[in-house]
Amino acid sequence: MSMGRNFAQFVVGLWVTVCCLPAPARADHALRIAGPSIEGVFELGKPGPYWNFYVDIASHSPVEVELYMLPVKRFTRAFFRHEHDCIYMASDDEIFYEENGKPLTDFLYTPAFSRINLHAYTALSAPVIHSRAKMEGKAIAGDEGLHVSSIVQRRLPFAKSILYAKTVDDAFSLIVSGRAQVVVAYSIDAAQYFDRAGETSFHTDPDFVLMSLGEGMTCWPSADAEVFIAYASERIKALNASGELKTRFGFMRE
């Protein structure tokens, strides 16, 4: 039995029961949704903003969906090879799609459910970074997700010189060990690490943003995908209007 089928049964059998929701009507074809497996950020079955939000979307979906967790390095490549119908945590960066051979307008996509900002973090004993100029000459660390992101590589002139660690947690440990003076990380990933580790020894300037991206869901066009994207878009709009994107999941839209 595939990981995706296990997930579908998990959603219907457990989360629908817990949430007291009737099982949604299912289409004959299950949409194969690729999700990036990122330790400490998005892992199968582990509570966190991205997992919790995906379960909410999947458990209400009018068409059947199957989640396939893929290594970050294979995530987008598999989608653009048509191996999956949709991608979760999809960027709204138009150049990203063009670099992969298709304009964004060739796809079906939701509005962003989150806008992630890349910040520069330093130890409390070091000055806060307020500009890129203040990063010059410093050893900078980041997680491997930044390493494989074509968007990061294109937008950050210092991307190739970053010390890449397996996880966000490991990136921050490079400051502790003295191998780095700065960690670049998306604010939501850093916040998850700080909560998970009870960490309070780093700071950042919230107004200094290295890069900002919207995250949503993107699908290849099909009848099922059209139904799913229309539903997911309305769900995102409703959760945003009620404030639940922030209060329930910790996502920011601005």
C-alpha positions as CSV (number, residue, x, y, z in Angstrom):
1,M,0.0,0.0,0.0
2,S,1.4,3.4,-1.0
3,M,2.3,6.2,1.4
4,G,-0.4,8.3,-0.3
5,R,-3.1,5.6,0.2
6,N,-2.0,5.3,3.9
7,F,-2.5,9.1,4.2
8,A,-5.9,9.1,2.5
9,Q,-7.1,6.4,5.0
10,F,-5.5,8.3,7.9
11,V,-7.4,11.5,7.0
12,V,-10.7,9.9,6.4
13,G,-10.5,7.4,9.3
14,L,-8.9,9.5,12.0
15,W,-9.1,13.2,11.4
16,V,-12.7,13.1,10.0
17,T,-13.8,11.1,13.1
18,V,-12.0,13.5,15.5
19,C,-13.3,16.6,13.8
20,C,-16.9,15.1,13.6
21,L,-17.1,15.9,9.9
22,P,-19.0,13.7,7.4
23,A,-16.7,12.0,4.9
24,P,-16.6,14.1,1.7
25,A,-17.8,12.7,-1.6
26,R,-14.8,11.1,-3.4
27,A,-14.1,11.1,-7.1
28,D,-12.8,8.0,-8.9
29,H,-9.4,9.7,-9.5
30,A,-7.3,10.7,-6.5
31,L,-5.2,13.8,-7.0
32,R,-1.6,13.1,-6.3
33,I,-0.2,15.9,-4.3
34,A,3.6,16.2,-3.8
35,G,4.7,17.7,-0.5
36,P,8.3,18.6,0.4
37,S,9.6,16.5,3.3
38,I,11.4,19.0,5.5
39,E,12.6,17.8,8.9
40,G,11.2,20.0,11.7
41,V,9.0,21.9,9.3
42,F,6.7,19.5,7.3
43,E,6.8,15.8,8.2
44,L,4.2,13.1,7.7
45,G,1.8,12.9,10.7
46,K,3.8,15.4,12.9
47,P,1.7,18.3,14.1
48,G,2.9,21.7,12.9
49,P,1.5,24.5,10.8
50,Y,2.0,22.9,7.4
51,W,0.8,19.4,8.4
52,N,-2.2,20.8,10.3
53,F,-3.2,23.0,7.4
54,Y,-2.8,20.2,4.9
55,V,-5.1,17.9,7.0
56,D,-7.7,20.6,7.2
57,I,-7.7,21.0,3.4
58,A,-7.6,17.3,2.7
59,S,-10.3,16.3,5.2
60,H,-12.8,18.7,3.6
61,S,-11.9,18.1,-0.1
62,P,-14.7,17.3,-2.5
63,V,-12.2,15.0,-4.5
64,E,-9.9,12.4,-3.2
65,V,-6.3,13.4,-2.6
66,E,-3.2,11.4,-1.9
67,L,-0.1,13.0,-0.3
68,Y,3.4,12.0,-1.4
69,M,6.2,13.2,0.7
70,L,9.3,13.8,-1.3
71,P,12.9,14.9,-0.6
72,V,13.3,18.6,-1.2
73,K,15.7,18.0,-4.1
74,R,13.0,15.9,-5.9
75,F,10.0,18.0,-4.9
76,T,9.5,20.4,-7.8
77,R,11.3,18.2,-10.4
78,A,8.8,15.4,-9.9
79,F,5.9,17.8,-10.4
80,F,7.2,19.4,-13.6
81,R,7.7,15.9,-14.9
82,H,4.0,15.2,-14.5
83,E,4.6,12.6,-11.8
84,H,2.2,14.4,-9.5
85,D,-0.9,16.4,-10.1
86,C,-0.3,19.1,-7.6
87,I,2.3,20.6,-5.3
88,Y,1.7,21.8,-1.8
89,M,3.7,24.8,-0.4
90,A,4.0,25.9,-4.0
91,S,5.7,29.3,-4.7
92,D,3.8,32.1,-6.3
93,D,7.0,33.3,-7.9
94,E,6.3,33.5,-11.7
95,I,9.9,33.3,-12.7
96,F,10.1,29.9,-10.8
97,Y,7.6,28.4,-13.2
98,E,9.2,30.0,-16.3
99,E,12.6,28.5,-15.3
100,N,10.9,25.1,-15.2
101,G,9.5,25.6,-18.8
102,K,5.9,26.8,-18.1
103,P,4.3,30.1,-17.3
104,L,2.3,30.2,-14.1
105,T,-0.8,30.9,-16.2
106,D,-0.6,27.4,-17.6
107,F,-1.5,26.0,-14.1
108,L,-4.4,26.1,-11.7
109,Y,-3.4,27.6,-8.4
110,T,-4.9,28.9,-5.1
111,P,-4.2,32.3,-3.5
112,A,-1.3,32.2,-1.0
113,F,-2.3,30.7,2.3
114,S,1.0,32.1,3.8
115,R,3.6,34.6,2.9
116,I,7.0,33.6,4.2
117,N,9.8,36.1,4.8
118,L,13.5,35.2,4.9
119,H,15.2,36.9,7.8
120,A,18.8,37.1,9.2
121,Y,19.2,35.8,12.8
122,T,22.1,36.4,15.1
123,A,22.9,35.4,18.7
124,L,21.7,37.9,21.4
125,S,25.3,38.6,22.2
126,A,25.8,39.9,18.6
127,P,24.3,43.0,16.9
128,V,21.0,42.6,15.1
129,I,21.4,42.5,11.3
130,H,19.6,45.5,9.7
131,S,20.9,45.4,6.2
132,R,22.8,43.2,3.7
133,A,25.8,45.3,4.1
134,K,26.0,44.2,7.8
135,M,26.2,40.6,6.6
136,E,29.3,41.1,4.6
137,G,32.3,39.2,5.8
138,K,30.3,37.0,8.1
139,A,29.9,33.3,7.9
140,I,26.2,32.6,7.1
141,A,24.3,29.3,7.7
142,G,21.0,28.0,6.3
143,D,19.1,24.8,5.9
144,E,19.4,22.5,2.8
145,G,16.0,23.6,1.6
146,L,17.6,27.0,0.8
147,H,20.4,25.2,-1.0
148,V,18.1,23.5,-3.6
149,S,15.7,26.4,-4.0
150,S,16.3,28.0,-7.4
151,I,14.5,31.1,-6.1
152,V,17.0,31.5,-3.3
153,Q,19.9,30.8,-5.5
154,R,18.7,33.4,-8.0
155,R,17.8,36.2,-5.5
156,L,20.6,36.0,-2.9
157,P,24.0,37.0,-4.2
158,F,25.7,35.2,-1.3
159,A,23.6,31.9,-1.7
160,K,26.5,29.8,-3.0
161,S,28.7,30.7,0.0
162,I,26.2,29.7,2.7
163,L,27.1,26.9,5.1
164,Y,24.2,24.5,4.5
165,A,23.0,22.3,7.3
166,K,20.4,19.5,7.1
167,T,17.8,21.2,9.2
168,V,16.9,24.6,10.5
169,D,17.9,23.4,14.0
170,D,21.3,22.3,12.7
171,A,21.8,25.7,11.0
172,F,21.3,27.6,14.3
173,S,23.7,25.1,16.0
174,L,26.4,26.4,13.7
175,I,26.1,29.8,15.5
176,V,26.4,28.1,18.9
177,S,29.5,26.2,17.7
178,G,31.1,29.3,16.4
179,R,31.2,28.2,12.7
180,A,28.7,30.8,11.7
181,Q,27.7,34.3,12.8
182,V,24.4,34.6,11.0
183,V,21.5,32.1,10.1
184,V,19.2,32.9,7.2
185,A,15.8,31.2,7.7
186,Y,12.1,31.7,7.0
187,S,10.4,33.2,10.0
188,I,7.9,30.4,10.3
189,D,10.6,27.8,10.3
190,A,12.7,29.7,12.8
191,A,9.6,30.2,15.1
192,Q,8.9,26.4,15.0
193,Y,12.5,25.7,16.0
194,F,12.4,28.3,18.8
195,D,9.1,26.8,20.2
196,R,10.3,23.2,19.8
197,A,13.7,23.8,21.5
198,G,12.6,26.4,23.9
199,E,15.2,28.6,22.3
200,T,15.4,32.3,23.3
201,S,19.0,33.2,22.5
202,F,18.6,34.5,18.9
203,H,17.2,37.7,17.5
204,T,16.4,39.4,14.2
205,D,15.1,42.6,12.8
206,P,11.5,41.8,11.6
207,D,11.6,44.8,9.2
208,F,14.7,43.5,7.4
209,V,13.4,41.0,4.9
210,L,15.9,39.3,2.5
211,M,13.2,37.7,0.4
212,S,9.4,37.2,0.5
213,L,7.3,34.4,-1.1
214,G,3.7,33.4,-1.2
215,E,2.9,29.7,-0.6
216,G,-0.2,28.0,-2.0
217,M,-1.2,24.9,-4.0
218,T,-0.6,24.6,-7.7
219,C,-2.0,21.9,-10.0
220,W,-1.8,20.7,-13.6
221,P,-5.1,21.4,-15.3
222,S,-7.7,18.6,-15.1
223,A,-11.4,18.4,-14.2
224,D,-10.6,17.1,-10.7
225,A,-7.9,19.7,-10.2
226,E,-10.3,22.5,-11.2
227,V,-12.8,21.3,-8.5
228,F,-10.0,20.9,-5.9
229,I,-8.4,24.3,-6.5
230,A,-11.8,26.1,-6.5
231,Y,-12.6,24.5,-3.2
232,A,-9.1,25.1,-1.6
233,S,-9.2,28.7,-2.8
234,E,-12.5,29.3,-1.1
235,R,-11.3,27.5,2.1
236,I,-8.2,29.7,2.2
237,K,-10.2,32.9,1.7
238,A,-12.6,31.8,4.5
239,L,-9.8,30.9,6.9
240,N,-8.1,34.2,6.2
241,A,-11.4,36.2,6.7
242,S,-12.0,34.5,10.1
243,G,-8.3,35.1,11.1
244,E,-7.8,31.3,11.5
245,L,-4.8,31.2,9.1
246,K,-2.9,33.1,11.8
247,T,-4.6,32.0,15.0
248,R,-4.9,28.2,14.1
249,F,-1.9,27.7,11.9
250,G,0.5,30.7,12.5
251,F,0.5,31.8,8.9
252,M,0.9,35.4,7.8
253,R,-0.5,36.8,4.6
254,E,1.3,40.2,4.6
